[in-house]
Amino acid sequence: MDIEHGFDIVLVGVGGQGVVLASDILSEVAMRNGYDVKKTDTLGMAQRGGSVVSNVRIAPKIYSPIIDRGDANFLVGFEKLETVRYADMLRTDGVTLMNDSKIDPVSVSTGKGEYPSDQAIDAEIAKYADNTIKFDATEKSHELGNVKVLNTIMLGALSFFLPFSVSKWNEVLAERLPAKVVDINLDAFKAGRAIILDIISRAEPADLSGDVEEEKEENNQYYM
């Protein structure tokens, strides 16, 4: 993707998943690479498990933090239903990175509603963009020993598609996080990148728009 035209990135999840911190770290990495960044956060009863949305705009010059519907290059969904809620933010050639894990909203947990099926979720997202990459970041966070590193796994996955070095990401993570959790978060970030590399390596070229091999070539320099 062409950094000259910028990146519009929407991160969504529920309260407690670290969406805002993730968007702060993303913004800081971009700024340290010399880009203008504008961001805005929307928290809907976030402390009670409500929706959390962060818009992050990155380009040589940005004048507004608002991403219009249909303009996002990336939708980073920390939870499946929240990903569906904001699928219409994507450009048709945009990419969805979705944590394939659910957290029941209040309407479901109280028996007033039903959580949609995986088929319904996939079909709804497909209405807006063709490129969806699903993986269970929640399971990976449990494997690493701390569910709170979910947001860093998602950042690692996103970072594969952005032109910022791993060393710069690691630098910002080390500065922004408490010292006692830096190492596990660095492992989580690496795990997120490895997940995407594995998925793309196994995918047929038609599974993702554009030249997958070219994408791998461009990003492998950031992988090491």
N, C-alpha and C positions, 0 to 999 in steps of 0.2 A: 504493500500500500504506500501511497505517495505522501510523505510527511509534509510536502509543500502545501498540500490541500488540508492537512491536519487529520486528526482522529477525534471523532465524537464517540465517547464511551459511556454507556449506562450500566451502573452496577445496582443490582436489586437483591433484596433479601428481607429478612425479618429482624426485629430487634434482638440484639444479643449475638448476631453472627459476625459483627465486625465490619459491616459494609462501609461505614464512614471512615474508619481507620484505614481500610484498604484504599479508598479513594484518596485519602490524604497522602498515603505513601506513593501511590501512582502519580499524583500531582507533583510531589517533591522530586521524584525521579525525573520526570519530564522537565521540570524547571532547571535541575542541575545539568541537564543536557542542552540547555540554552533555549528552550521553547517557552512561549507564553502559555499560561494555563489559567482557565477559569473553571470554577466548580460551584455546584450548589447541591445542598442536601435537603431532602424532604423526609421527615420522620412522622409517621402516623401512629401515634400511641406506641412508639418503638419499644419502650421499656416493658410493654405488655404483649410483645410478640407481633406488633403491627408492622405494616410495610415500611421499609427503609429504601429510599432511592437516592443515588448520587449520580449527578451528571458531571462528567469531566470532559472538557474540551481542550485539545492540545494542537497548537499550530504555531507558525512563526509569529502571528499576531491574532489575538482573539478579542472580540469586543463585547461579547455577551456570554454568560454561563449557561444559557438555556439551549437545550437540544430540542429541536422541533420533532414531532412525530414523523417517522419515516426517514430520519436523517442520521441515525446512529450507525457507526461502522461496526461496533461491538455491543452486544448485550451480554453482560456477565451475571448469570443468575445463580445466587447462592441457595435457592430453594425452587422447586419445580413450579408450584402454583404462582409464585411471584414472577417467575420468568414468563409465564403465560400472560399475566396481567399487563406486562410491558412489552410484549412481542411486537406491538405495532410501532414501537419506537425505531425499529430497524429499517435500514435501507434494504432493498431487495437483494443487493449483493453483500449484505452485512453478514456477520458471523455471530451465532449464539454459542456461548460457552455455558453449559448448564450442569450444575450439581444435580445428579440424578438421585435426589433424596428429598423426602417431604417432611414438613412440619405442619400438623393440622392447625388450621386457623380456628378461631373461637367458634365460628358457625358450624364447623365439623365436629369439634370436640364436645360441643353442647348438644349435638344431635339434630341441629336445625338445617344442616346441609350435608352434602356428600363431596368427598374429594374426587376430582375428575380422574378418569382412568389414564394410564400412560398413553393409550392410543388417542384419546381426546386431546391430551396435552400436545402430543407430537403434531396432530393435525392442525391445531390452532396456531402453533408456532410456524408451521409450514405455509400458512396463508400469507405470511409477511416476508419470509426469507428462506432460502434453500439450504443454507449452511448451518447445521446444528451439530455441535459436538457435545455428547453427553458422557459423563463419567461420575463416579461416586466419590466425591471429595470428602464426604462425611465419613465413609468407611476408611478412606486413607488417613484421615485425621485420627481415627481410633487406632489404626495400626501404628501411627507415630507416637501415640500415647497421650494426646491432648486435643480434644475436640475444638479448642479455641484457635487452633492453627488452620482451621478451615479457610479463613479469609486469605491466608498467605498461600495456601495451595491454589486458590482461585487466581491470585495475582501471578503465581508462577505459570499457570496455564495461559493467562492473558499475555504475559511477557514474551512468550514464544513468537507472537505476531508483531511485536513492537520493536523499533530499532534502538533499544537501549541495552547497554551491556549488563551482564550478570553482576559484574563487580560494582556497578553503580546501584543496582537494586540491593545488593548485599550491604553496601555502605549505608543506604538509607534505612534499611531494616534494622541494622545494628544500632543506629542512632535513635530511632523512633521507639524501639521496644525496650522494656525492662531487661537488664543484663541477664537475669536468670532464665529468660525464655528466648534469648537471641539464637542460641544454637539450634533449638528444635524448630524455630521458624525458618532458619536458613535451610534446614533439612526439608521442611514443608514446601518452601519455594522451589527447591530443586526437584522435589517429587511432582509438583504441578507441571513443571516444564517436561519432565520425563513422561508423564501421562500423555501430553499432547504429542510429543515426538513419537511415542509408540503408536498412538492412534493414527497419525498421519502416515507413518511408515507402513502401516498395514492397510491403509485405505486405497481403494481404486482411484485413479485420477478423476473420475466422474463424480466421486463422492463429495468433493469440495471444488468450488469454482476456481478458475485460474490455474496456473501451472504449479502443481503441488511440488514437483521436484525443484522448481526455481525457488519456491517459498522455503523449502528445506535448506537449500544452498545459502540463501540470504540469512537465515536464522541460525544455522549451525555455528556461525562465527560467534554468536552470543551464548551458545549453549555451554561451551567449555569454560 
